[in-house]
Amino acid sequence: MTLALRYPIYVIANQEGVLVVKVDDEECVLLFHDRELAQRHIYANPGIATGATLRPLAVPDAESFEEGLRGLPANVTCAVWDAGAQRGFIHIGVDELLLALTG
C-alpha cells in the first residue's frame, strides 16, 4: 500500500490521551489531515466527550506519529482518517500505518 502522509496530522485528545472509538467492533484512533475537520468532528459529536474537554492535537512529523502509534494500547488496532469528511473516511490498521512509516 502506498500512503502519502502530510504533516501535521491531527488526533482528537484531552489531558488523558487520544480519543478512541469503536468501528465494526474494533478500537480505532481518529486521525485528520486538517485541524478544522477535527474541530468540526468534535462539535458535531458532543457525546464523545466524557468529562474532559477534547481538542485537535497536532502530530508534527513522522517520528512523532510513529511514536504515538507504537504507544497506543494493544486493543487499538485501527485508525479512521478524516471521519465526517464529505468524501468519506478511510479505515486502516495501525500495523499498516507503521509498515508505511518504517518501510
C-alpha positions in Angstrom: 0.0 0.0 0.0 1.2 3.5 -0.8 0.4 6.0 1.8 1.2 9.7 1.3 1.3 11.5 4.7 1.2 15.3 5.1 2.1 16.8 8.4 0.9 17.9 10.8 -1.6 15.1 11.3 -4.3 15.8 13.9 -5.8 13.5 16.6 -8.6 14.3 19.0 -7.3 14.3 22.5 -7.6 15.6 26.1 -5.3 15.5 29.0 -5.9 11.8 29.5 -4.9 10.8 26.0 -6.2 10.4 22.5 -9.9 9.6 21.7 -10.6 6.0 20.7 -13.8 5.0 19.0 -15.4 1.6 18.2 -15.8 0.9 14.5 -17.1 -2.5 13.4 -16.1 -4.0 16.8 -12.5 -2.6 16.5 -11.0 0.1 18.7 -9.7 2.9 16.4 -7.9 6.2 16.8 -9.3 9.1 14.8 -6.8 10.9 12.5 -7.3 14.0 10.5 -5.4 15.7 7.7 -6.9 19.1 8.7 -7.3 20.8 12.0 -10.7 22.3 11.1 -12.1 18.9 10.2 -11.0 17.5 13.5 -12.6 20.5 15.3 -15.8 20.1 13.3 -15.9 16.4 14.3 -15.7 17.4 18.0 -18.5 20.0 17.6 -20.7 17.6 15.6 -20.4 14.8 18.2 -20.8 16.4 21.6 -21.5 13.0 23.2 -17.9 11.8 22.5 -16.5 13.9 25.3 -16.7 12.2 28.6 -15.9 14.9 31.1 -12.6 16.4 29.8 -12.5 18.9 27.0 -11.5 17.5 23.7 -9.3 19.3 21.2 -7.3 18.7 18.0 -3.7 17.8 18.8 -1.1 18.3 16.1 1.4 15.5 15.4 4.2 17.4 13.7 6.2 14.8 11.9 6.7 11.1 11.0 8.9 10.4 14.1 6.2 11.7 16.5 3.5 9.9 14.5 5.3 6.6 14.7 6.0 7.1 18.5 2.3 7.8 19.0 1.2 4.7 17.1 3.6 2.5 19.0 2.3 4.0 22.3 -1.3 3.1 21.6 -2.8 0.3 23.8 -2.7 -3.1 22.2 -6.5 -3.1 21.8 -6.4 -0.1 19.5 -5.8 -1.9 16.2 -7.1 0.6 13.6 -7.3 4.2 12.6 -10.0 6.2 10.9 -8.9 9.0 8.7 -11.0 12.1 8.3 -14.2 10.9 9.9 -17.1 13.1 8.8 -15.4 14.3 5.6 -17.8 14.7 2.7 -15.6 12.4 0.5 -15.9 9.7 3.2 -13.3 8.2 5.6 -10.5 5.7 5.3 -10.2 2.8 7.7 -6.7 1.3 8.1 -4.9 -0.9 10.5 -2.3 0.5 12.9 0.1 -2.2 11.7 -0.4 -1.0 8.1 0.4 2.6 9.1 3.5 1.5 11.0 4.6 -0.5 7.9 4.0 2.5 5.7 6.1 4.7 8.0 9.0 2.3 8.5 9.1 0.6 5.1 
